[in-house]
Amino acid sequence: MTLSLPVVLLFGVLMILLVRKGGMKISHAIIAAFFGFYLASTTLATQINSLDSTIAHLVDSVHP
């Protein structure tokens, strides 16, 4: 999927902003990261990837 790296970077920046300005603690961010790694190894990973692809195609098809 071509959007995987930008999406990961977007979520990474979002996590940094939440830790710095949103009052999210570092421990919460670490737990969220571990949850993401464990979720990626489940059978839900394929459905999440297809949902990401569908949303990306939907956003791409919208013309300004």
mmCIF file of the N, C-alpha and C atoms, coordinates in Angstrom:
data_MODEL
# 
_entry.id   MODEL 
# 
loop_
_atom_site.group_PDB 
_atom_site.id 
_atom_site.type_symbol 
_atom_site.label_atom_id 
_atom_site.label_alt_id 
_atom_site.label_comp_id 
_atom_site.label_asym_id 
_atom_site.label_entity_id 
_atom_site.label_seq_id 
_atom_site.pdbx_PDB_ins_code 
_atom_site.Cartn_x 
_atom_site.Cartn_y 
_atom_site.Cartn_z 
_atom_site.occupancy 
_atom_site.B_iso_or_equiv 
_atom_site.pdbx_formal_charge 
_atom_site.auth_seq_id 
_atom_site.auth_comp_id 
_atom_site.auth_asym_id 
_atom_site.auth_atom_id 
_atom_site.pdbx_PDB_model_num 
ATOM 1   N N  . MET A 1 1  ? 0.855   -1.180  0.000  1.00 0.00 ? 1  MET A N  1 
ATOM 2   C CA . MET A 1 1  ? 0.000   0.000   0.000  1.00 0.00 ? 1  MET A CA 1 
ATOM 3   C C  . MET A 1 1  ? 0.889   1.228   0.000  1.00 0.00 ? 1  MET A C  1 
ATOM 4   N N  . THR A 1 2  ? 0.629   2.165   -0.861 1.00 0.00 ? 2  THR A N  1 
ATOM 5   C CA . THR A 1 2  ? 1.498   3.319   -1.022 1.00 0.00 ? 2  THR A CA 1 
ATOM 6   C C  . THR A 1 2  ? 1.328   4.346   0.087  1.00 0.00 ? 2  THR A C  1 
ATOM 7   N N  . LEU A 1 3  ? 0.248   4.296   0.816  1.00 0.00 ? 3  LEU A N  1 
ATOM 8   C CA . LEU A 1 3  ? 0.011   5.280   1.860  1.00 0.00 ? 3  LEU A CA 1 
ATOM 9   C C  . LEU A 1 3  ? 0.486   4.821   3.230  1.00 0.00 ? 3  LEU A C  1 
ATOM 10  N N  . SER A 1 4  ? 1.084   3.660   3.339  1.00 0.00 ? 4  SER A N  1 
ATOM 11  C CA . SER A 1 4  ? 1.402   3.138   4.664  1.00 0.00 ? 4  SER A CA 1 
ATOM 12  C C  . SER A 1 4  ? 2.422   4.003   5.395  1.00 0.00 ? 4  SER A C  1 
ATOM 13  N N  . LEU A 1 5  ? 3.491   4.434   4.732  1.00 0.00 ? 5  LEU A N  1 
ATOM 14  C CA . LEU A 1 5  ? 4.496   5.244   5.402  1.00 0.00 ? 5  LEU A CA 1 
ATOM 15  C C  . LEU A 1 5  ? 3.947   6.621   5.778  1.00 0.00 ? 5  LEU A C  1 
ATOM 16  N N  . PRO A 1 6  ? 3.259   7.344   4.877  1.00 0.00 ? 6  PRO A N  1 
ATOM 17  C CA . PRO A 1 6  ? 2.695   8.629   5.294  1.00 0.00 ? 6  PRO A CA 1 
ATOM 18  C C  . PRO A 1 6  ? 1.669   8.497   6.419  1.00 0.00 ? 6  PRO A C  1 
ATOM 19  N N  . VAL A 1 7  ? 0.892   7.427   6.429  1.00 0.00 ? 7  VAL A N  1 
ATOM 20  C CA . VAL A 1 7  ? -0.085  7.234   7.494  1.00 0.00 ? 7  VAL A CA 1 
ATOM 21  C C  . VAL A 1 7  ? 0.629   6.977   8.815  1.00 0.00 ? 7  VAL A C  1 
ATOM 22  N N  . VAL A 1 8  ? 1.691   6.177   8.772  1.00 0.00 ? 8  VAL A N  1 
ATOM 23  C CA . VAL A 1 8  ? 2.468   5.916   9.984  1.00 0.00 ? 8  VAL A CA 1 
ATOM 24  C C  . VAL A 1 8  ? 3.099   7.210   10.485 1.00 0.00 ? 8  VAL A C  1 
ATOM 25  N N  . LEU A 1 9  ? 3.633   8.011   9.584  1.00 0.00 ? 9  LEU A N  1 
ATOM 26  C CA . LEU A 1 9  ? 4.215   9.287   9.991  1.00 0.00 ? 9  LEU A CA 1 
ATOM 27  C C  . LEU A 1 9  ? 3.155   10.228  10.565 1.00 0.00 ? 9  LEU A C  1 
ATOM 28  N N  . LEU A 1 10 ? 1.972   10.244  9.963  1.00 0.00 ? 10 LEU A N  1 
ATOM 29  C CA . LEU A 1 10 ? 0.878   11.073  10.469 1.00 0.00 ? 10 LEU A CA 1 
ATOM 30  C C  . LEU A 1 10 ? 0.499   10.662  11.881 1.00 0.00 ? 10 LEU A C  1 
ATOM 31  N N  . PHE A 1 11 ? 0.344   9.358   12.110 1.00 0.00 ? 11 PHE A N  1 
ATOM 32  C CA . PHE A 1 11 ? 0.003   8.889   13.449 1.00 0.00 ? 11 PHE A CA 1 
ATOM 33  C C  . PHE A 1 11 ? 1.142   9.145   14.430 1.00 0.00 ? 11 PHE A C  1 
ATOM 34  N N  . GLY A 1 12 ? 2.375   9.046   13.968 1.00 0.00 ? 12 GLY A N  1 
ATOM 35  C CA . GLY A 1 12 ? 3.515   9.346   14.831 1.00 0.00 ? 12 GLY A CA 1 
ATOM 36  C C  . GLY A 1 12 ? 3.534   10.799  15.267 1.00 0.00 ? 12 GLY A C  1 
ATOM 37  N N  . VAL A 1 13 ? 3.302   11.701  14.317 1.00 0.00 ? 13 VAL A N  1 
ATOM 38  C CA . VAL A 1 13 ? 3.233   13.125  14.640 1.00 0.00 ? 13 VAL A CA 1 
ATOM 39  C C  . VAL A 1 13 ? 2.059   13.404  15.567 1.00 0.00 ? 13 VAL A C  1 
ATOM 40  N N  . LEU A 1 14 ? 0.933   12.763  15.319 1.00 0.00 ? 14 LEU A N  1 
ATOM 41  C CA . LEU A 1 14 ? -0.235  12.933  16.181 1.00 0.00 ? 14 LEU A CA 1 
ATOM 42  C C  . LEU A 1 14 ? 0.066   12.477  17.603 1.00 0.00 ? 14 LEU A C  1 
ATOM 43  N N  . MET A 1 15 ? 0.759   11.351  17.745 1.00 0.00 ? 15 MET A N  1 
ATOM 44  C CA . MET A 1 15 ? 1.117   10.875  19.075 1.00 0.00 ? 15 MET A CA 1 
ATOM 45  C C  . MET A 1 15 ? 2.053   11.858  19.776 1.00 0.00 ? 15 MET A C  1 
ATOM 46  N N  . ILE A 1 16 ? 3.015   12.409  19.048 1.00 0.00 ? 16 ILE A N  1 
ATOM 47  C CA . ILE A 1 16 ? 3.936   13.380  19.635 1.00 0.00 ? 16 ILE A CA 1 
ATOM 48  C C  . ILE A 1 16 ? 3.179   14.622  20.092 1.00 0.00 ? 16 ILE A C  1 
ATOM 49  N N  . LEU A 1 17 ? 2.261   15.107  19.250 1.00 0.00 ? 17 LEU A N  1 
ATOM 50  C CA . LEU A 1 17 ? 1.478   16.280  19.629 1.00 0.00 ? 17 LEU A CA 1 
ATOM 51  C C  . LEU A 1 17 ? 0.593   16.006  20.836 1.00 0.00 ? 17 LEU A C  1 
ATOM 52  N N  . LEU A 1 18 ? 0.007   14.822  20.896 1.00 0.00 ? 18 LEU A N  1 
ATOM 53  C CA . LEU A 1 18 ? -0.829  14.487  22.050 1.00 0.00 ? 18 LEU A CA 1 
ATOM 54  C C  . LEU A 1 18 ? -0.007  14.388  23.327 1.00 0.00 ? 18 LEU A C  1 
ATOM 55  N N  . VAL A 1 19 ? 1.199   13.870  23.219 1.00 0.00 ? 19 VAL A N  1 
ATOM 56  C CA . VAL A 1 19 ? 2.047   13.765  24.408 1.00 0.00 ? 19 VAL A CA 1 
ATOM 57  C C  . VAL A 1 19 ? 2.468   15.154  24.876 1.00 0.00 ? 19 VAL A C  1 
ATOM 58  N N  . ARG A 1 20 ? 2.840   16.013  23.938 1.00 0.00 ? 20 ARG A N  1 
ATOM 59  C CA . ARG A 1 20 ? 3.349   17.331  24.313 1.00 0.00 ? 20 ARG A CA 1 
ATOM 60  C C  . ARG A 1 20 ? 2.256   18.307  24.723 1.00 0.00 ? 20 ARG A C  1 
ATOM 61  N N  . LYS A 1 21 ? 1.181   18.377  23.968 1.00 0.00 ? 21 LYS A N  1 
ATOM 62  C CA . LYS A 1 21 ? 0.195   19.425  24.191 1.00 0.00 ? 21 LYS A CA 1 
ATOM 63  C C  . LYS A 1 21 ? -1.158  18.928  24.685 1.00 0.00 ? 21 LYS A C  1 
ATOM 64  N N  . GLY A 1 22 ? -1.473  17.678  24.421 1.00 0.00 ? 22 GLY A N  1 
ATOM 65  C CA . GLY A 1 22 ? -2.793  17.180  24.766 1.00 0.00 ? 22 GLY A CA 1 
ATOM 66  C C  . GLY A 1 22 ? -2.902  16.527  26.128 1.00 0.00 ? 22 GLY A C  1 
ATOM 67  N N  . GLY A 1 23 ? -1.819  16.478  26.869 1.00 0.00 ? 23 GLY A N  1 
ATOM 68  C CA . GLY A 1 23 ? -1.867  15.888  28.185 1.00 0.00 ? 23 GLY A CA 1 
ATOM 69  C C  . GLY A 1 23 ? -1.772  14.374  28.186 1.00 0.00 ? 23 GLY A C  1 
ATOM 70  N N  . MET A 1 24 ? -1.429  13.783  27.059 1.00 0.00 ? 24 MET A N  1 
ATOM 71  C CA . MET A 1 24 ? -1.262  12.332  27.015 1.00 0.00 ? 24 MET A CA 1 
ATOM 72  C C  . MET A 1 24 ? 0.086   11.985  27.622 1.00 0.00 ? 24 MET A C  1 
ATOM 73  N N  . LYS A 1 25 ? 0.109   11.002  28.464 1.00 0.00 ? 25 LYS A N  1 
ATOM 74  C CA . LYS A 1 25 ? 1.353   10.601  29.117 1.00 0.00 ? 25 LYS A CA 1 
ATOM 75  C C  . LYS A 1 25 ? 2.144   9.668   28.211 1.00 0.00 ? 25 LYS A C  1 
ATOM 76  N N  . ILE A 1 26 ? 3.444   9.629   28.441 1.00 0.00 ? 26 ILE A N  1 
ATOM 77  C CA . ILE A 1 26 ? 4.319   8.757   27.664 1.00 0.00 ? 26 ILE A CA 1 
ATOM 78  C C  . ILE A 1 26 ? 3.885   7.304   27.810 1.00 0.00 ? 26 ILE A C  1 
ATOM 79  N N  . SER A 1 27 ? 3.466   6.920   29.006 1.00 0.00 ? 27 SER A N  1 
ATOM 80  C CA . SER A 1 27 ? 3.035   5.535   29.211 1.00 0.00 ? 27 SER A CA 1 
ATOM 81  C C  . SER A 1 27 ? 1.822   5.197   28.345 1.00 0.00 ? 27 SER A C  1 
ATOM 82  N N  . HIS A 1 28 ? 0.921   6.145   28.159 1.00 0.00 ? 28 HIS A N  1 
ATOM 83  C CA . HIS A 1 28 ? -0.240  5.920   27.294 1.00 0.00 ? 28 HIS A CA 1 
ATOM 84  C C  . HIS A 1 28 ? 0.197   5.741   25.844 1.00 0.00 ? 28 HIS A C  1 
ATOM 85  N N  . ALA A 1 29 ? 1.159   6.533   25.408 1.00 0.00 ? 29 ALA A N  1 
ATOM 86  C CA . ALA A 1 29 ? 1.653   6.411   24.033 1.00 0.00 ? 29 ALA A CA 1 
ATOM 87  C C  . ALA A 1 29 ? 2.342   5.067   23.814 1.00 0.00 ? 29 ALA A C  1 
ATOM 88  N N  . ILE A 1 30 ? 3.083   4.601   24.805 1.00 0.00 ? 30 ILE A N  1 
ATOM 89  C CA . ILE A 1 30 ? 3.759   3.311   24.684 1.00 0.00 ? 30 ILE A CA 1 
ATOM 90  C C  . ILE A 1 30 ? 2.732   2.182   24.626 1.00 0.00 ? 30 ILE A C  1 
ATOM 91  N N  . ILE A 1 31 ? 1.708   2.267   25.447 1.00 0.00 ? 31 ILE A N  1 
ATOM 92  C CA . ILE A 1 31 ? 0.643   1.254   25.421 1.00 0.00 ? 31 ILE A CA 1 
ATOM 93  C C  . ILE A 1 31 ? -0.072  1.268   24.071 1.00 0.00 ? 31 ILE A C  1 
ATOM 94  N N  . ALA A 1 32 ? -0.324  2.463   23.521 1.00 0.00 ? 32 ALA A N  1 
ATOM 95  C CA . ALA A 1 32 ? -0.972  2.555   22.209 1.00 0.00 ? 32 ALA A CA 1 
ATOM 96  C C  . ALA A 1 32 ? -0.089  1.949   21.116 1.00 0.00 ? 32 ALA A C  1 
ATOM 97  N N  . ALA A 1 33 ? 1.223   2.154   21.206 1.00 0.00 ? 33 ALA A N  1 
ATOM 98  C CA . ALA A 1 33 ? 2.131   1.578   20.217 1.00 0.00 ? 33 ALA A CA 1 
ATOM 99  C C  . ALA A 1 33 ? 2.144   0.055   20.314 1.00 0.00 ? 33 ALA A C  1 
ATOM 100 N N  . PHE A 1 34 ? 2.209   -0.471  21.540 1.00 0.00 ? 34 PHE A N  1 
ATOM 101 C CA . PHE A 1 34 ? 2.160   -1.925  21.710 1.00 0.00 ? 34 PHE A CA 1 
ATOM 102 C C  . PHE A 1 34 ? 0.847   -2.497  21.198 1.00 0.00 ? 34 PHE A C  1 
ATOM 103 N N  . PHE A 1 35 ? -0.249  -1.794  21.454 1.00 0.00 ? 35 PHE A N  1 
ATOM 104 C CA . PHE A 1 35 ? -1.540  -2.245  20.951 1.00 0.00 ? 35 PHE A CA 1 
ATOM 105 C C  . PHE A 1 35 ? -1.528  -2.308  19.430 1.00 0.00 ? 35 PHE A C  1 
ATOM 106 N N  . GLY A 1 36 ? -0.922  -1.320  18.779 1.00 0.00 ? 36 GLY A N  1 
ATOM 107 C CA . GLY A 1 36 ? -0.823  -1.325  17.323 1.00 0.00 ? 36 GLY A CA 1 
ATOM 108 C C  . GLY A 1 36 ? -0.025  -2.501  16.803 1.00 0.00 ? 36 GLY A C  1 
ATOM 109 N N  . PHE A 1 37 ? 1.091   -2.823  17.469 1.00 0.00 ? 37 PHE A N  1 
ATOM 110 C CA . PHE A 1 37 ? 1.900   -3.971  17.050 1.00 0.00 ? 37 PHE A CA 1 
ATOM 111 C C  . PHE A 1 37 ? 1.135   -5.278  17.226 1.00 0.00 ? 37 PHE A C  1 
ATOM 112 N N  . TYR A 1 38 ? 0.444   -5.423  18.349 1.00 0.00 ? 38 TYR A N  1 
ATOM 113 C CA . TYR A 1 38 ? -0.329  -6.650  18.568 1.00 0.00 ? 38 TYR A CA 1 
ATOM 114 C C  . TYR A 1 38 ? -1.511  -6.735  17.608 1.00 0.00 ? 38 TYR A C  1 
ATOM 115 N N  . LEU A 1 39 ? -2.135  -5.622  17.319 1.00 0.00 ? 39 LEU A N  1 
ATOM 116 C CA . LEU A 1 39 ? -3.258  -5.610  16.387 1.00 0.00 ? 39 LEU A CA 1 
ATOM 117 C C  . LEU A 1 39 ? -2.813  -5.981  14.985 1.00 0.00 ? 39 LEU A C  1 
ATOM 118 N N  . ALA A 1 40 ? -1.607  -5.580  14.616 1.00 0.00 ? 40 ALA A N  1 
ATOM 119 C CA . ALA A 1 40 ? -1.082  -5.893  13.285 1.00 0.00 ? 40 ALA A CA 1 
ATOM 120 C C  . ALA A 1 40 ? -0.860  -7.389  13.092 1.00 0.00 ? 40 ALA A C  1 
ATOM 121 N N  . SER A 1 41 ? -0.692  -8.121  14.169 1.00 0.00 ? 41 SER A N  1 
ATOM 122 C CA . SER A 1 41 ? -0.449  -9.554  14.039 1.00 0.00 ? 41 SER A CA 1 
ATOM 123 C C  . SER A 1 41 ? -1.724  -10.384 14.132 1.00 0.00 ? 41 SER A C  1 
ATOM 124 N N  . THR A 1 42 ? -2.876  -9.748  14.254 1.00 0.00 ? 42 THR A N  1 
ATOM 125 C CA . THR A 1 42 ? -4.137  -10.480 14.330 1.00 0.00 ? 42 THR A CA 1 
ATOM 126 C C  . THR A 1 42 ? -4.753  -10.618 12.952 1.00 0.00 ? 42 THR A C  1 
ATOM 127 N N  . THR A 1 43 ? -5.874  -11.314 12.893 1.00 0.00 ? 43 THR A N  1 
ATOM 128 C CA . THR A 1 43 ? -6.580  -11.462 11.617 1.00 0.00 ? 43 THR A CA 1 
ATOM 129 C C  . THR A 1 43 ? -7.297  -10.182 11.216 1.00 0.00 ? 43 THR A C  1 
ATOM 130 N N  . LEU A 1 44 ? -7.447  -9.251  12.137 1.00 0.00 ? 44 LEU A N  1 
ATOM 131 C CA . LEU A 1 44 ? -8.080  -7.975  11.798 1.00 0.00 ? 44 LEU A CA 1 
ATOM 132 C C  . LEU A 1 44 ? -7.196  -7.085  10.930 1.00 0.00 ? 44 LEU A C  1 
ATOM 133 N N  . ALA A 1 45 ? -5.899  -7.398  10.853 1.00 0.00 ? 45 ALA A N  1 
ATOM 134 C CA . ALA A 1 45 ? -4.976  -6.558  10.099 1.00 0.00 ? 45 ALA A CA 1 
ATOM 135 C C  . ALA A 1 45 ? -5.371  -6.451  8.625  1.00 0.00 ? 45 ALA A C  1 
ATOM 136 N N  . THR A 1 46 ? -5.838  -7.553  8.028  1.00 0.00 ? 46 THR A N  1 
ATOM 137 C CA . THR A 1 46 ? -6.224  -7.496  6.613  1.00 0.00 ? 46 THR A CA 1 
ATOM 138 C C  . THR A 1 46 ? -7.457  -6.623  6.408  1.00 0.00 ? 46 THR A C  1 
ATOM 139 N N  . GLN A 1 47 ? -8.411  -6.693  7.328  1.00 0.00 ? 47 GLN A N  1 
ATOM 140 C CA . GLN A 1 47 ? -9.602  -5.841  7.216  1.00 0.00 ? 47 GLN A CA 1 
ATOM 141 C C  . GLN A 1 47 ? -9.247  -4.371  7.424  1.00 0.00 ? 47 GLN A C  1 
ATOM 142 N N  . ILE A 1 48 ? -8.339  -4.104  8.338  1.00 0.00 ? 48 ILE A N  1 
ATOM 143 C CA . ILE A 1 48 ? -7.922  -2.719  8.569  1.00 0.00 ? 48 ILE A CA 1 
ATOM 144 C C  . ILE A 1 48 ? -7.190  -2.189  7.339  1.00 0.00 ? 48 ILE A C  1 
ATOM 145 N N  . ASN A 1 49 ? -6.327  -3.000  6.731  1.00 0.00 ? 49 ASN A N  1 
ATOM 146 C CA . ASN A 1 49 ? -5.624  -2.577  5.520  1.00 0.00 ? 49 ASN A CA 1 
ATOM 147 C C  . ASN A 1 49 ? -6.597  -2.325  4.375  1.00 0.00 ? 49 ASN A C  1 
ATOM 148 N N  . SER A 1 50 ? -7.603  -3.178  4.220  1.00 0.00 ? 50 SER A N  1 
ATOM 149 C CA . SER A 1 50 ? -8.570  -2.959  3.141  1.00 0.00 ? 50 SER A CA 1 
ATOM 150 C C  . SER A 1 50 ? -9.421  -1.726  3.416  1.00 0.00 ? 50 SER A C  1 
ATOM 151 N N  . LEU A 1 51 ? -9.739  -1.468  4.681  1.00 0.00 ? 51 LEU A N  1 
ATOM 152 C CA . LEU A 1 51 ? -10.471 -0.251  5.029  1.00 0.00 ? 51 LEU A CA 1 
ATOM 153 C C  . LEU A 1 51 ? -9.629  0.984   4.725  1.00 0.00 ? 51 LEU A C  1 
ATOM 154 N N  . ASP A 1 52 ? -8.336  0.940   5.049  1.00 0.00 ? 52 ASP A N  1 
ATOM 155 C CA . ASP A 1 52 ? -7.432  2.044   4.718  1.00 0.00 ? 52 ASP A CA 1 
ATOM 156 C C  . ASP A 1 52 ? -7.385  2.276   3.213  1.00 0.00 ? 52 ASP A C  1 
ATOM 157 N N  . SER A 1 53 ? -7.298  1.203   2.448  1.00 0.00 ? 53 SER A N  1 
ATOM 158 C CA . SER A 1 53 ? -7.262  1.330   0.986  1.00 0.00 ? 53 SER A CA 1 
ATOM 159 C C  . SER A 1 53 ? -8.559  1.924   0.461  1.00 0.00 ? 53 SER A C  1 
ATOM 160 N N  . THR A 1 54 ? -9.674  1.489   0.996  1.00 0.00 ? 54 THR A N  1 
ATOM 161 C CA . THR A 1 54 ? -10.966 2.010   0.560  1.00 0.00 ? 54 THR A CA 1 
ATOM 162 C C  . THR A 1 54 ? -11.082 3.493   0.857  1.00 0.00 ? 54 THR A C  1 
ATOM 163 N N  . ILE A 1 55 ? -10.677 3.887   2.033  1.00 0.00 ? 55 ILE A N  1 
ATOM 164 C CA . ILE A 1 55 ? -10.738 5.310   2.401  1.00 0.00 ? 55 ILE A CA 1 
ATOM 165 C C  . ILE A 1 55 ? -9.789  6.123   1.536  1.00 0.00 ? 55 ILE A C  1 
ATOM 166 N N  . ALA A 1 56 ? -8.593  5.587   1.263  1.00 0.00 ? 56 ALA A N  1 
ATOM 167 C CA . ALA A 1 56 ? -7.639  6.298   0.407  1.00 0.00 ? 56 ALA A CA 1 
ATOM 168 C C  . ALA A 1 56 ? -8.194  6.477   -1.003 1.00 0.00 ? 56 ALA A C  1 
ATOM 169 N N  . HIS A 1 57 ? -8.830  5.446   -1.549 1.00 0.00 ? 57 HIS A N  1 
ATOM 170 C CA . HIS A 1 57 ? -9.428  5.559   -2.888 1.00 0.00 ? 57 HIS A CA 1 
ATOM 171 C C  . HIS A 1 57 ? -10.606 6.539   -2.880 1.00 0.00 ? 57 HIS A C  1 
ATOM 172 N N  . LEU A 1 58 ? -11.367 6.554   -1.802 1.00 0.00 ? 58 LEU A N  1 
ATOM 173 C CA . LEU A 1 58 ? -12.478 7.483   -1.687 1.00 0.00 ? 58 LEU A CA 1 
ATOM 174 C C  . LEU A 1 58 ? -11.984 8.919   -1.650 1.00 0.00 ? 58 LEU A C  1 
ATOM 175 N N  . VAL A 1 59 ? -10.951 9.169   -0.860 1.00 0.00 ? 59 VAL A N  1 
ATOM 176 C CA . VAL A 1 59 ? -10.386 10.511  -0.771 1.00 0.00 ? 59 VAL A CA 1 
ATOM 177 C C  . VAL A 1 59 ? -9.758  10.920  -2.107 1.00 0.00 ? 59 VAL A C  1 
ATOM 178 N N  . ASP A 1 60 ? -9.128  9.960   -2.780 1.00 0.00 ? 60 ASP A N  1 
ATOM 179 C CA . ASP A 1 60 ? -8.496  10.237  -4.065 1.00 0.00 ? 60 ASP A CA 1 
ATOM 180 C C  . ASP A 1 60 ? -9.535  10.539  -5.147 1.00 0.00 ? 60 ASP A C  1 
ATOM 181 N N  . SER A 1 61 ? -10.711 9.936   -5.042 1.00 0.00 ? 61 SER A N  1 
ATOM 182 C CA . SER A 1 61 ? -11.718 10.144  -6.070 1.00 0.00 ? 61 SER A CA 1 
ATOM 183 C C  . SER A 1 61 ? -12.460 11.460  -5.927 1.00 0.00 ? 61 SER A C  1 
ATOM 184 N N  . VAL A 1 62 ? -12.357 12.110  -4.779 1.00 0.00 ? 62 VAL A N  1 
ATOM 185 C CA . VAL A 1 62 ? -13.014 13.405  -4.568 1.00 0.00 ? 62 VAL A CA 1 
ATOM 186 C C  . VAL A 1 62 ? -12.207 14.476  -5.260 1.00 0.00 ? 62 VAL A C  1 
ATOM 187 N N  . HIS A 1 63 ? -12.862 15.208  -6.143 1.00 0.00 ? 63 HIS A N  1 
ATOM 188 C CA . HIS A 1 63 ? -12.175 16.265  -6.898 1.00 0.00 ? 63 HIS A CA 1 
ATOM 189 C C  . HIS A 1 63 ? -12.502 17.600  -6.263 1.00 0.00 ? 63 HIS A C  1 
ATOM 190 N N  . PRO A 1 64 ? -11.468 18.450  -6.073 1.00 0.00 ? 64 PRO A N  1 
ATOM 191 C CA . PRO A 1 64 ? -11.726 19.772  -5.439 1.00 0.00 ? 64 PRO A CA 1 
ATOM 192 C C  . PRO A 1 64 ? -12.465 20.713  -6.344 1.00 0.00 ? 64 PRO A C  1 
# 
